[in-house]
Amino acid sequence: MSRMDAFPLRQPGTFTLGCNYWASHAGTRMWTDWREDVVDADLARLAAAGLQTLRVFPLWSDFQPLTAVRGGHGTLREMRFGEEPLPDDELGHAGVSALMIERFAIFCALARRHRLGLIVGLITGWMSGRLYMPEALAGRLLKFGVARQMAPL
């Protein structure tokens, strides 16, 4: 039996109990207001209550916190993390925050320790009634992977 076949959602005739998860101290700000101790305690309580699976949401704006640096006539000059240049590594080239990836890995390890399966919503740009997109794309309409300038109101 493969590891995926052991996951309860894949076993015919079984019922899996789960929920959407946001850290109790921070809600949708859990990735930027990261508190491993609180997340660990949350997961322990959920597992003790009989939950088996959590659906989690890495927010696009947290995991790819891009800022556009523009020159004359609004021409894109470069992407940065705030005022910092993107790191010259694989994650930096993709505009992905190494810190958020580290936090996500810790989250996955905590879930495993508490025997909780994960369903990951990659990448979450809309959640809880608001848009979570990188600052570099603010004011742009995303459709089919293409950013277009939104018309002013």
Backbone as CSV, one residue per row, in Angstrom:
resi,resn,N_x,N_y,N_z,CA_x,CA_y,CA_z,C_x,C_y,C_z
1,MET,0.853,-1.173,0.000,0.000,0.000,0.000,0.900,1.238,0.000
2,SER,0.623,2.166,-0.910,1.413,3.397,-0.968,0.996,4.330,0.164
3,ARG,1.837,5.313,0.415,1.547,6.283,1.464,0.242,7.035,1.169
4,MET,0.000,7.361,-0.118,-1.234,8.071,-0.477,-2.459,7.192,-0.268
5,ASP,-2.341,5.881,-0.493,-3.479,4.989,-0.278,-3.853,4.911,1.194
6,ALA,-2.901,5.189,2.077,-3.174,5.161,3.514,-3.910,6.409,3.981
7,PHE,-3.937,7.441,3.156,-4.614,8.686,3.520,-6.122,8.437,3.506
8,PRO,-6.838,8.728,4.602,-8.253,8.369,4.727,-9.146,8.857,3.577
9,LEU,-8.819,9.984,2.965,-9.667,10.482,1.880,-9.648,9.563,0.670
10,ARG,-8.661,8.695,0.589,-8.507,7.813,-0.564,-9.088,6.422,-0.330
11,GLN,-9.622,6.147,0.835,-10.124,4.818,1.150,-11.635,4.784,0.974
12,PRO,-12.130,3.971,0.024,-13.575,3.881,-0.207,-14.316,3.468,1.069
13,GLY,-15.458,4.094,1.281,-16.292,3.740,2.412,-15.864,4.331,3.733
14,THR,-14.904,5.244,3.718,-14.468,5.858,4.973,-14.970,7.297,5.048
15,PHE,-15.047,7.797,6.238,-15.458,9.178,6.478,-14.311,9.868,7.189
16,THR,-13.929,11.025,6.688,-12.828,11.772,7.273,-13.363,13.056,7.875
17,LEU,-12.971,13.335,9.100,-13.384,14.546,9.780,-12.263,15.570,9.689
18,GLY,-12.583,16.760,9.206,-11.574,17.797,9.072,-12.186,19.180,9.130
19,CYS,-11.332,20.174,8.954,-11.798,21.555,8.963,-10.775,22.437,8.253
20,ASN,-11.205,23.654,7.934,-10.265,24.679,7.482,-9.484,25.133,8.705
21,TYR,-8.192,25.451,8.511,-7.394,25.862,9.656,-6.732,27.207,9.430
22,TRP,-6.915,28.071,10.421,-6.138,29.302,10.606,-5.722,29.320,12.062
23,ALA,-4.530,29.766,12.359,-4.038,29.786,13.735,-4.976,30.608,14.626
24,SER,-5.205,30.112,15.832,-6.171,30.749,16.735,-5.773,32.161,17.141
25,HIS,-4.517,32.484,17.131,-4.068,33.811,17.564,-4.065,34.840,16.442
26,ALA,-4.118,34.394,15.178,-3.869,35.344,14.099,-4.825,35.256,12.918
27,GLY,-5.600,34.209,12.816,-6.481,34.067,11.654,-5.671,34.071,10.364
28,THR,-6.116,34.859,9.390,-5.454,34.875,8.079,-4.048,35.473,8.126
29,ARG,-3.652,36.054,9.238,-2.294,36.601,9.374,-1.312,35.574,9.941
30,MET,-1.714,34.294,9.989,-0.893,33.288,10.671,0.508,33.133,10.098
31,TRP,0.686,33.342,8.800,2.019,33.144,8.212,2.948,34.303,8.542
32,THR,2.425,35.521,8.607,3.270,36.670,8.939,3.390,36.877,10.445
33,ASP,2.377,36.454,11.206,2.404,36.531,12.667,2.594,35.109,13.205
34,TRP,3.654,34.465,12.774,3.899,33.050,13.054,4.269,32.818,14.512
35,ARG,3.522,31.915,15.153,3.827,31.503,16.532,3.695,29.987,16.592
36,GLU,4.838,29.345,16.460,4.867,27.881,16.405,4.206,27.247,17.625
37,ASP,4.407,27.830,18.798,3.825,27.263,20.011,2.301,27.257,19.969
38,VAL,1.714,28.328,19.436,0.255,28.401,19.341,-0.255,27.402,18.301
39,VAL,0.411,27.340,17.169,-0.002,26.405,16.116,0.089,24.971,16.634
40,ASP,1.167,24.638,17.313,1.337,23.301,17.867,0.198,22.976,18.836
41,ALA,-0.133,23.906,19.715,-1.228,23.684,20.675,-2.565,23.552,19.951
42,ASP,-2.785,24.382,18.930,-4.023,24.272,18.136,-4.149,22.881,17.527
43,LEU,-3.072,22.406,16.903,-3.113,21.113,16.227,-3.306,19.981,17.226
44,ALA,-2.704,20.100,18.396,-2.898,19.090,19.443,-4.371,19.020,19.850
45,ARG,-5.003,20.187,20.033,-6.426,20.216,20.413,-7.312,19.637,19.308
46,LEU,-7.013,19.979,18.059,-7.811,19.468,16.943,-7.686,17.945,16.829
47,ALA,-6.467,17.436,16.956,-6.264,15.990,16.889,-6.962,15.291,18.051
48,ALA,-6.872,15.882,19.247,-7.524,15.296,20.421,-9.044,15.277,20.268
49,ALA,-9.582,16.222,19.503,-11.025,16.282,19.260,-11.462,15.307,18.169
50,GLY,-10.498,14.606,17.575,-10.833,13.585,16.582,-10.701,14.023,15.137
51,LEU,-10.244,15.243,14.900,-10.056,15.652,13.513,-8.895,14.890,12.904
52,GLN,-9.003,14.634,11.601,-7.991,13.853,10.890,-7.303,14.652,9.789
53,THR,-7.975,15.671,9.287,-7.488,16.399,8.113,-7.736,17.891,8.292
54,LEU,-6.762,18.690,7.863,-6.909,20.141,7.870,-6.724,20.657,6.454
55,ARG,-7.516,21.638,6.102,-7.297,22.355,4.843,-6.617,23.660,5.218
56,VAL,-5.450,23.915,4.622,-4.652,25.096,4.955,-4.432,25.950,3.715
57,PHE,-4.137,27.223,3.959,-4.117,28.204,2.885,-2.877,29.084,2.924
58,PRO,-1.818,28.712,2.205,-0.675,29.622,2.090,-1.104,30.839,1.263
59,LEU,-1.136,31.994,1.879,-1.599,33.186,1.176,-0.556,33.657,0.171
60,TRP,-1.022,33.922,-1.024,-0.146,34.321,-2.117,0.727,35.508,-1.726
61,SER,0.120,36.524,-1.122,0.863,37.739,-0.773,1.924,37.493,0.295
62,ASP,1.753,36.469,1.110,2.762,36.139,2.125,3.900,35.319,1.525
63,PHE,3.562,34.380,0.664,4.559,33.461,0.133,5.293,34.018,-1.086
64,GLN,4.701,35.012,-1.736,5.365,35.676,-2.852,5.178,37.191,-2.681
65,PRO,5.857,37.766,-1.686,5.623,39.165,-1.306,6.356,40.166,-2.209
66,LEU,6.010,40.145,-3.452,6.732,40.946,-4.444,6.306,42.408,-4.444
67,THR,7.288,43.264,-4.610,7.077,44.696,-4.808,7.697,45.044,-6.159
68,ALA,6.959,45.774,-6.974,7.470,46.183,-8.288,8.203,47.512,-8.153
69,VAL,9.397,47.575,-8.700,10.140,48.830,-8.786,9.975,49.310,-10.224
70,ARG,9.361,50.483,-10.357,9.072,51.003,-11.692,9.885,52.256,-11.962
71,GLY,10.233,52.421,-13.222,10.967,53.599,-13.661,10.036,54.554,-14.387
72,GLY,10.601,55.337,-15.288,9.826,56.301,-16.061,8.680,55.656,-16.821
73,HIS,7.553,56.365,-16.869,6.340,55.907,-17.558,5.805,54.597,-16.985
74,GLY,6.176,54.290,-15.739,5.669,53.084,-15.087,6.298,51.797,-15.584
75,THR,7.416,51.904,-16.276,8.091,50.719,-16.806,8.667,49.882,-15.666
76,LEU,8.387,48.599,-15.693,8.901,47.702,-14.665,10.412,47.591,-14.796
77,ARG,11.112,47.896,-13.690,12.578,47.797,-13.674,13.033,46.510,-13.012
78,GLU,12.380,46.157,-11.882,12.740,44.920,-11.191,11.686,44.599,-10.146
79,MET,11.741,43.363,-9.678,10.905,42.927,-8.566,11.797,42.806,-7.337
80,ARG,11.217,43.132,-6.170,11.937,43.061,-4.901,11.008,42.506,-3.831
81,PHE,11.599,42.200,-2.679,10.839,41.926,-1.455,10.902,43.216,-0.661
82,GLY,9.898,44.053,-0.783,9.937,45.369,-0.150,11.062,46.168,-0.780
83,GLU,12.017,46.605,0.033,13.176,47.333,-0.479,14.373,46.430,-0.730
84,GLU,14.251,45.169,-0.375,15.370,44.230,-0.513,15.340,43.555,-1.885
85,PRO,16.508,43.416,-2.529,16.551,42.672,-3.799,16.158,41.215,-3.572
86,LEU,15.629,40.585,-4.606,15.311,39.170,-4.505,16.611,38.386,-4.325
87,PRO,16.609,37.388,-3.465,17.824,36.587,-3.289,18.227,35.911,-4.599
88,ASP,19.526,35.743,-4.770,20.036,35.102,-5.978,20.118,33.594,-5.753
89,ASP,18.942,32.981,-5.597,18.852,31.530,-5.443,17.544,31.082,-6.091
90,GLU,17.259,29.793,-6.022,16.088,29.241,-6.704,14.788,29.885,-6.218
91,LEU,14.624,30.023,-4.912,13.409,30.647,-4.379,13.336,32.119,-4.766
92,GLY,14.443,32.822,-4.637,14.475,34.229,-5.005,14.138,34.449,-6.466
93,HIS,14.649,33.600,-7.346,14.347,33.724,-8.774,12.857,33.534,-9.047
94,ALA,12.192,32.756,-8.199,10.744,32.550,-8.332,9.949,33.593,-7.547
95,GLY,10.650,34.469,-6.827,9.972,35.484,-6.028,9.283,34.915,-4.802
96,VAL,9.748,33.779,-4.316,9.128,33.097,-3.185,9.953,33.340,-1.925
97,SER,9.270,33.595,-0.826,9.907,33.880,0.455,10.428,32.599,1.107
98,ALA,11.728,32.531,1.324,12.326,31.382,2.011,11.791,31.267,3.439
99,LEU,11.544,32.395,4.085,11.008,32.378,5.444,9.638,31.705,5.480
100,MET,8.774,32.019,4.519,7.438,31.410,4.501,7.521,29.919,4.189
101,ILE,8.433,29.530,3.316,8.611,28.111,3.007,9.086,27.373,4.265
102,GLU,9.985,27.996,5.024,10.450,27.408,6.279,9.283,27.244,7.259
103,ARG,8.451,28.270,7.370,7.293,28.189,8.274,6.315,27.105,7.821
104,PHE,6.119,27.009,6.520,5.217,25.979,6.002,5.770,24.587,6.293
105,ALA,7.069,24.401,6.148,7.687,23.108,6.459,7.498,22.763,7.938
106,ILE,7.646,23.750,8.807,7.418,23.530,10.241,5.962,23.146,10.475
107,PHE,5.045,23.856,9.807,3.624,23.543,9.937,3.355,22.093,9.525
108,CYS,3.921,21.670,8.402,3.734,20.296,7.929,4.280,19.286,8.937
109,ALA,5.437,19.579,9.525,6.020,18.681,10.532,5.130,18.598,11.772
110,LEU,4.559,19.734,12.174,3.651,19.723,13.331,2.404,18.895,13.024
111,ALA,1.859,19.078,11.830,0.669,18.307,11.441,0.986,16.813,11.445
112,ARG,2.137,16.457,10.925,2.536,15.042,10.906,2.674,14.506,12.330
113,ARG,3.302,15.304,13.204,3.473,14.866,14.597,2.120,14.586,15.247
114,HIS,1.112,15.368,14.881,-0.228,15.189,15.460,-1.107,14.279,14.603
115,ARG,-0.484,13.642,13.602,-1.168,12.682,12.731,-2.362,13.306,12.006
116,LEU,-2.174,14.541,11.557,-3.200,15.254,10.804,-2.792,15.325,9.330
117,GLY,-3.694,14.900,8.466,-3.452,15.041,7.038,-3.699,16.484,6.625
118,LEU,-3.111,16.884,5.509,-3.278,18.258,5.016,-3.802,18.271,3.591
119,ILE,-4.718,19.177,3.354,-5.139,19.539,2.009,-4.708,20.991,1.858
120,VAL,-3.805,21.253,0.923,-3.196,22.572,0.793,-3.793,23.305,-0.393
121,GLY,-4.348,24.477,-0.137,-4.876,25.334,-1.202,-3.754,26.196,-1.756
122,LEU,-3.146,25.787,-2.854,-2.036,26.541,-3.457,-2.540,27.301,-4.656
123,ILE,-2.123,28.413,-4.844,-1.764,29.461,-3.903,-3.031,30.250,-3.651
124,THR,-3.316,30.597,-2.422,-4.573,31.230,-2.065,-4.486,32.742,-2.274
125,GLY,-5.233,33.219,-3.262,-5.273,34.646,-3.558,-6.562,35.300,-3.089
126,TRP,-7.612,34.508,-2.865,-8.891,35.030,-2.376,-9.306,34.205,-1.177
127,MET,-9.529,34.862,-0.047,-9.894,34.149,1.171,-10.608,35.110,2.098
128,SER,-11.645,34.621,2.734,-12.362,35.363,3.774,-12.797,36.750,3.305
129,GLY,-13.268,36.813,2.082,-13.848,38.050,1.567,-12.863,39.110,1.127
130,ARG,-11.616,38.723,0.907,-10.665,39.715,0.412,-9.618,39.081,-0.487
131,LEU,-8.950,39.930,-1.224,-7.933,39.508,-2.172,-6.559,39.574,-1.529
132,TYR,-5.805,38.500,-1.640,-4.437,38.426,-1.116,-3.507,38.212,-2.304
133,MET,-3.077,39.309,-2.906,-2.146,39.189,-4.019,-0.913,40.011,-3.718
134,PRO,0.209,39.658,-4.352,1.426,40.434,-4.096,1.230,41.910,-4.431
135,GLU,1.868,42.763,-3.636,1.769,44.209,-3.837,2.127,44.591,-5.271
136,ALA,3.056,43.871,-5.881,3.493,44.176,-7.251,2.360,44.068,-8.258
137,LEU,1.306,43.314,-7.922,0.193,43.126,-8.840,-1.038,43.937,-8.449
138,ALA,-0.926,44.772,-7.425,-2.056,45.600,-6.982,-2.547,46.458,-8.142
139,GLY,-3.846,46.539,-8.275,-4.429,47.353,-9.339,-4.439,46.661,-10.685
140,ARG,-4.125,45.392,-10.699,-4.123,44.642,-11.954,-5.155,43.527,-11.860
141,LEU,-5.790,43.243,-12.955,-6.767,42.176,-13.033,-6.064,40.931,-13.542
142,LEU,-6.130,39.860,-12.791,-5.476,38.623,-13.205,-6.501,37.730,-13.880
143,LYS,-6.173,37.297,-15.070,-7.059,36.400,-15.802,-6.195,35.497,-16.655
144,PHE,-6.375,34.206,-16.492,-5.645,33.225,-17.268,-4.142,33.430,-17.157
145,GLY,-3.676,33.781,-15.953,-2.250,33.911,-15.714,-1.624,35.177,-16.275
146,VAL,-2.447,36.108,-16.749,-1.920,37.348,-17.332,-2.418,38.527,-16.501
147,ALA,-1.507,39.395,-16.114,-1.901,40.589,-15.356,-2.213,41.701,-16.340
148,ARG,-3.374,42.351,-16.171,-3.747,43.502,-16.996,-4.089,44.647,-16.068
149,GLN,-3.864,45.849,-16.526,-4.194,47.040,-15.717,-5.706,47.130,-15.582
150,MET,-6.194,47.327,-14.370,-7.630,47.492,-14.131,-8.025,48.918,-14.482
151,ALA,-9.210,49.077,-15.036,-9.728,50.416,-15.356,-10.052,51.138,-14.057
152,PRO,-9.753,52.436,-13.982,-10.103,53.183,-12.770,-11.608,53.273,-12.613
153,LEU,-12.050,53.390,-11.356,-13.503,53.517,-11.078,-14.014,54.888,-11.418
